[in-house]
């Protein structure tokens, strides 16, 4: 139970409020009755909770979480002496610069800054919100003077209504999308919740033996910025739900765009939805399809010609006009020669390792045949348990034949083979966003237990992902030049501290060279020095 030692409030003049001693030191605490009842004998009884600790000098009290819960208040920030300031300053500046805060404010009003602060906490500290009050007690956010707790964040999550979220996305898509192509992919988020309708057993991409919900994310192809998401039931397959996702995306302004998706969405229903709602779409083509096998057979043999070479050396492409599921487009057959050499070498090395294993075996490996038979012919001796083996050259050649080849289907008639390949390779931007969510922000498993809270927390996580993606884009040059990580850059920013006094705020120490370089990525090295002059009026 956190007690806010730097905050003094009047003891409530309220029925049932009383002071009594507790603990080994017999310190005085303020209690309030919250339940009245009669025992078996009919005598009146009461249950009480502590709402704070008495300050005997002032006659006031230091409140705790129960005080704020009981009186439905949000605590103010304590007036402490020194604050971490650089990270919080950059977060707020980034939200202003990217237009995110404006979109949030238009949709959620004063709650917008609650969302930003919670998102900033998730970026730094992860998914569990139980430490946000202590963390915020060390980090001063300009334009914000409230202290959040685990309980208050849950209430805020539940208050972020669907209509407000949709209003935000309409504004955000219009601002962030521009003329970029759009990438879409899906991940699953595991959950311990038992009673949530959307949390169900399904294909869990992380291999967790848990129920889940699915999260479909849209992001821009050019700057890898998340623009929209859909959360849906864990038992629904990606193909089944795609048409509904696209309809929802259309409602917030994502329509007639160039969409890039992977081969997991290859089916007639998906193609019909994509062709009706997208200006053009590009999708990975599974190699096991009969049409894939025909294209590889007809065009793969002589693909490595100068006339087929792309701007990326040793990568070749043959476009083939084709109609798939009634949709006219082009099948792009690619061959990456360097990758082909590497993959063939990997196969040869694997066969060598398996050969060494087989030479050491004394008995016919009946229980491990699936490990060896794709590459070898094994013959068991008629007498005894021994066996002979040899490489099955026909099977190995079949495996080698199309190493380094891959196919993409696109309805984009204006894009060149180079552009289609770049679009499709940039699709991994969403995988990187999912990695941010699951690894860097620890949201691989959600700890909320009802749909309203989960919806709100998922939305705040999306905002955190958008902020982190923007920070990554702006810091990319610095991170590469200094061979450092985002975490270390955030640590440098958090080490920019300010001191509060009766005369206002001042910096605790000069900015270091690294801190200036990081701030320069946001054009903020000078601005941050001037910003503390306005903090007094904000608070």
Residue pairs with C-beta under 8 A, 6 or more apart in sequence:
1 50
1 64
1 65
1 66
2 64
2 65
2 133
2 134
2 149
3 52
3 53
3 62
3 63
3 64
4 62
4 63
4 64
4 75
4 78
4 147
5 62
5 78
6 78
6 79
6 80
7 62
7 63
7 75
7 76
7 78
8 55
8 58
8 60
8 61
8 62
9 52
9 60
9 61
9 62
9 63
9 67
10 60
10 61
11 17
11 19
11 30
11 52
11 54
11 59
11 60
11 61
12 32
12 51
12 71
14 32
15 33
16 32
16 33
16 34
16 46
16 48
17 30
17 31
17 32
17 51
18 30
18 31
18 32
18 33
18 48
19 28
19 29
19 30
19 31
19 54
20 28
20 29
20 31
21 27
21 28
21 29
22 28
22 29
22 50
27 53
27 54
28 53
28 54
28 56
29 50
29 52
29 53
29 54
30 50
30 51
30 52
30 53
30 54
30 61
31 48
31 49
31 50
31 51
32 48
32 49
32 51
32 66
32 70
33 46
33 47
33 48
34 47
34 48
34 49
34 70
35 46
35 47
36 44
36 45
36 46
37 44
37 45
37 46
37 47
38 44
38 45
39 45
49 66
49 70
50 64
50 66
51 61
51 63
51 64
51 66
51 67
51 70
52 61
52 62
52 63
52 64
52 67
53 61
53 62
53 64
54 61
55 61
55 62
63 75
65 149
65 151
67 73
68 74
68 75
68 149
68 151
68 152
69 151
74 146
74 147
74 148
74 152
75 133
75 146
75 147
75 149
76 145
76 146
76 147
77 136
77 137
77 140
77 145
77 146
77 147
77 539
78 137
78 147
79 500
80 137
80 500
81 499
81 500
81 501
82 497
82 498
82 499
82 500
82 508
83 138
83 139
83 140
83 497
83 498
83 499
83 500
84 138
84 139
84 140
84 494
84 495
84 496
84 497
85 139
85 140
85 496
85 497
85 498
85 528
85 532
86 492
86 493
86 494
86 495
86 496
86 497
86 515
86 519
86 528
87 120
87 124
87 139
87 490
87 493
87 494
87 496
88 120
88 139
88 140
88 141
88 142
89 142
89 493
89 496
89 524
89 528
89 531
90 471
90 493
90 518
90 519
90 522
90 524
91 116
91 119
91 120
91 123
91 141
91 467
92 101
92 116
92 141
92 142
92 143
93 522
93 524
93 527
94 100
94 467
94 470
94 471
94 474
94 522
95 101
95 104
95 116
95 467
96 102
97 522
98 176
98 466
98 467
98 470
99 172
99 175
99 176
100 116
100 172
100 463
100 466
100 467
100 470
101 112
101 113
101 116
102 171
103 168
103 171
103 172
103 175
104 112
104 115
104 116
104 168
104 463
105 112
106 167
106 168
106 171
107 164
107 165
107 167
107 168
107 171
108 115
108 160
108 164
108 168
111 156
111 159
111 160
113 141
113 143
113 144
114 146
114 148
114 156
115 156
115 160
115 459
115 460
115 463
116 141
116 144
116 463
116 467
117 136
117 141
117 144
117 148
118 129
118 132
118 148
118 153
118 156
118 460
118 464
119 460
119 461
119 463
119 464
119 467
120 139
120 141
120 464
120 467
121 129
121 132
121 135
121 136
122 441
122 443
122 460
122 461
122 464
123 440
123 441
123 464
123 467
123 468
123 490
124 135
124 490
124 494
125 131
125 132
125 135
126 441
126 442
126 443
127 441
127 442
127 443
127 445
127 446
127 447
127 461
128 442
128 447
129 150
129 153
129 154
130 150
132 148
132 149
132 150
132 153
133 147
133 148
133 149
133 150
136 147
136 148
137 147
139 494
140 498
140 535
142 531
142 534
142 535
142 538
143 538
144 538
145 538
145 539
148 156
154 448
154 453
156 456
157 448
157 452
157 453
157 454
157 455
157 456
157 457
157 460
158 450
158 452
158 453
158 456
159 456
160 455
160 456
160 459
160 460
162 455
165 455
165 459
166 251
166 252
169 227
169 228
169 252
169 253
170 252
170 253
172 227
172 228
172 466
173 227
173 228
173 252
173 253
173 254
174 253
176 220
176 225
176 227
176 466
177 220
177 227
177 253
177 254
177 257
178 220
178 222
180 220
180 221
180 222
180 223
181 220
181 221
181 222
181 257
181 258
181 259
181 260
181 423
182 218
182 219
182 220
182 221
182 227
182 254
182 257
182 258
182 259
182 260
183 218
183 219
183 220
183 221
183 259
183 260
183 261
183 426
183 427
183 429
183 430
184 216
184 217
184 218
184 245
184 259
184 260
184 261
184 430
185 216
185 217
185 261
185 262
185 427
185 430
185 431
185 434
186 214
186 215
186 216
186 217
186 238
186 264
187 205
187 214
187 215
187 217
187 434
187 437
187 438
188 202
188 203
188 204
188 205
188 206
188 212
188 213
188 214
188 215
188 234
189 212
189 213
189 214
189 215
189 443
189 444
189 445
189 446
189 458
190 204
190 206
190 208
190 210
190 211
190 212
190 444
190 445
190 446
191 199
191 210
191 211
191 212
191 213
191 445
191 446
191 448
191 454
192 210
192 445
192 446
192 447
192 449
193 199
193 211
193 446
193 448
193 449
193 450
193 454
194 449
195 449
195 450
196 213
196 449
196 450
196 451
196 454
197 233
197 451
198 213
198 231
198 232
198 233
198 234
198 451
198 454
199 211
199 212
199 213
199 234
200 211
200 212
200 213
200 233
200 234
200 235
201 211
201 212
201 234
201 235
202 211
202 212
202 214
202 233
202 234
202 235
202 236
202 237
203 237
204 210
204 212
206 438
206 444
208 444
208 445
210 445
211 234
212 234
213 231
213 232
213 233
213 234
213 446
213 454
214 231
214 232
214 233
214 234
214 236
214 238
214 241
215 229
215 230
215 231
215 458
216 229
216 230
216 231
216 232
216 238
216 241
216 245
217 226
217 228
217 229
217 430
217 433
217 434
218 226
218 227
218 228
218 229
218 249
218 254
219 225
219 226
219 227
219 429
219 430
219 433
219 469
220 227
221 258
221 260
221 423
221 426
221 427
221 429
223 469
223 473
224 426
224 429
224 432
224 433
224 469
224 472
224 473
225 466
225 469
225 470
225 473
226 433
226 462
226 465
226 466
226 469
227 254
228 249
228 252
228 254
229 458
229 462
230 241
230 244
230 245
230 248
230 249
231 454
231 455
231 458
232 241
232 244
232 245
238 264
238 265
239 264
239 265
239 267
239 269
239 270
240 269
242 265
242 269
242 270
242 273
242 274
243 269
243 270
243 272
243 273
246 273
246 274
246 277
246 278
247 277
249 255
249 277
250 277
255 277
255 278
256 277
256 278
256 279
257 278
257 279
258 278
258 279
258 280
258 281
258 282
258 412
258 423
259 274
259 278
259 280
259 281
259 282
260 281
260 282
260 283
260 423
260 424
260 426
260 427
261 274
261 281
261 282
261 283
261 284
261 427
262 283
262 284
262 427
263 283
263 284
263 285
263 286
265 274
265 283
266 283
266 284
266 285
266 286
266 289
267 325
268 325
268 326
271 324
271 325
271 326
271 327
272 325
272 326
272 327
274 281
274 283
274 327
275 281
275 327
275 411
278 411
280 410
280 411
280 412
280 413
280 415
281 410
281 411
281 412
282 408
282 409
282 410
282 411
282 412
282 420
282 423
282 424
283 408
283 409
283 410
284 406
284 407
284 408
284 409
284 424
285 291
285 292
285 331
285 407
285 408
285 409
286 292
287 293
287 296
287 402
287 405
287 406
287 407
291 322
291 324
291 331
292 407
295 320
295 322
295 331
295 333
295 407
296 333
296 402
296 405
296 407
299 318
299 320
299 333
300 333
300 335
300 401
300 402
300 405
303 316
303 317
303 318
303 333
303 335
303 405
304 316
304 335
304 337
305 316
308 316
308 317
308 318
309 315
309 316
310 316
310 317
310 417
310 418
310 421
311 418
312 418
312 421
314 336
314 337
314 338
315 334
315 335
315 336
315 337
315 421
316 334
316 335
316 337
317 332
317 333
317 334
317 335
317 417
317 421
318 332
318 333
319 330
319 331
319 332
319 333
319 417
320 330
320 331
320 332
320 333
321 328
321 329
321 330
322 328
322 329
322 330
322 331
322 409
323 329
324 331
324 409
327 411
328 411
329 409
329 410
329 411
329 412
329 413
330 409
330 410
330 411
330 413
331 407
331 408
331 409
332 407
332 408
332 409
332 410
332 417
332 420
332 421
333 405
333 407
334 405
334 406
334 407
334 408
334 417
334 421
335 404
335 405
336 404
336 406
337 404
338 404
339 403
339 404
340 403
340 404
340 405
341 404
343 403
343 404
344 400
344 403
344 404
347 396
347 399
347 400
347 403
350 375
351 375
351 391
351 396
354 371
354 372
354 375
354 376
355 376
355 389
355 391
358 365
358 372
358 376
358 378
358 389
361 387
362 385
362 386
363 385
363 386
363 387
364 378
364 380
364 381
364 385
364 386
364 387
365 371
365 372
365 378
365 387
369 378
372 378
372 389
374 395
374 399
375 391
375 392
375 395
375 396
375 399
376 389
376 390
376 391
376 392
377 389
377 390
377 391
377 392
378 387
378 388
378 389
379 387
379 388
379 389
380 386
380 387
381 387
381 388
408 420
408 421
408 424
410 420
412 420
415 423
433 465
433 469
436 465
436 468
436 469
437 443
437 444
437 461
437 465
438 444
440 468
440 486
440 487
441 461
441 464
441 465
441 468
443 461
446 454
446 457
446 458
448 454
448 457
468 486
471 486
472 479
472 486
474 521
474 522
475 486
475 489
475 518
475 521
477 521
478 484
478 489
478 517
478 518
478 520
478 521
479 485
479 486
479 489
482 514
482 517
489 518
492 512
492 514
492 515
492 518
493 515
493 518
493 519
495 515
496 507
496 511
496 515
496 528
497 507
497 508
497 509
498 505
498 506
498 507
498 508
498 532
498 535
499 505
499 506
499 507
499 508
504 532
504 533
504 535
504 536
505 532
505 535
505 536
506 532
507 529
507 532
511 519
511 525
511 528
511 529
516 525
519 525
519 528
